[in-house]
Structures are given as structure tokens and as C-alpha cells.
Amino acid sequence: LKRCNKKIASLLSDQYTKKPFCNGLVRDGPLIIASRTAEQWKKPMPSTWHEFDGSSWDVAMQLLDLRMAFLESRQNLKGMGTAAGVPVEPDSQTTLADATMKLPGVVAAGVPGAGGY
């Protein structure tokens, strides 16, 4: 869990503050990223979907890295709760967070606060 949280913090504070990423997100975020699900981000698109720093592809892949780190963190938190007998992420909230993550433009979803109901 600590490793996941460090990765999330690093991505948000270091990698995502770089100019090519920010420019790409501003340019392509509303039209390409926000209108597609994360699964669709993996599929190439014509024109701006090229592999260079700040391209639509680059932005999508970096956001997918963040998404995977959040998913791993959620899995670790849920496992920790199960092992402790405490519903850190109750099944009903897991269902809601998983459904939210299937919506277009969503990078991550989770249970805020200390968990539970």
C-alpha cells in the first residue's frame, strides 16, 4: 500500500506537472480522453494519436498508469480490511466505485475517508 501511495504521489506531483503532459491534456482531454472510457484510451485514434511527449497517446498512457496505481491501492485497502475484519471498502461501495470507473473520462474512483458505511 505504501508503494502504491508513493507512486500516486509521484505521478501527481512530478510527472503530471510537466509541460508536455499538461499541454496534451488541455489540448486533447475534453475531446479525446473525457469522451472515452479508459478501455478505449488504449485503442489508437487517427491524427493526434501519436507517440510523442504530450500526444494523446502519451497522455492516455500516463493516465492509465495513475488509474492502475489507484486500482492497486484500492485492492490493497480492501485486502487489509478483509484481513482485519473491518469493511474499509464495503462490497456495496466497491460495486459503485467499479461502475464509476467504467464511465467515460474517469481515471479513478474510491471510498473517501476512513472507509466503512
Residue pairs with C-beta under 8 A, 6 or more apart in sequence:
1 73
1 76
1 77
1 80
4 69
4 72
4 73
4 76
5 73
7 69
8 66
8 69
8 70
8 73
11 62
11 65
11 66
11 69
12 66
15 21
15 62
16 22
16 62
16 66
19 54
20 53
20 54
20 58
21 53
21 54
21 58
21 59
21 62
23 54
24 53
24 54
24 55
24 56
24 58
24 59
25 33
25 59
27 48
27 54
28 48
28 56
28 59
29 59
32 45
32 48
32 49
32 56
32 60
33 41
33 56
33 59
33 60
33 63
33 105
34 104
34 105
35 104
35 105
36 104
36 105
37 102
37 103
37 104
37 106
38 63
38 64
38 67
38 101
38 106
38 107
40 104
41 60
41 61
41 63
41 64
42 60
42 64
44 57
45 56
48 55
48 56
49 55
49 56
49 57
50 56
50 57
51 57
51 58
52 58
63 107
66 107
66 108
67 101
67 107
67 108
70 107
70 108
70 110
71 101
71 108
73 110
74 89
74 94
74 97
74 110
74 111
77 88
77 89
77 111
77 115
78 88
78 89
78 94
80 88
81 87
81 88
81 89
81 115
86 115
86 116
87 115
87 116
87 117
88 111
88 114
88 115
88 116
89 97
89 110
89 111
89 115
90 111
90 115
90 116
90 117
93 111
96 109
97 109
97 110
97 111
98 109
100 106
100 109
101 108
101 109
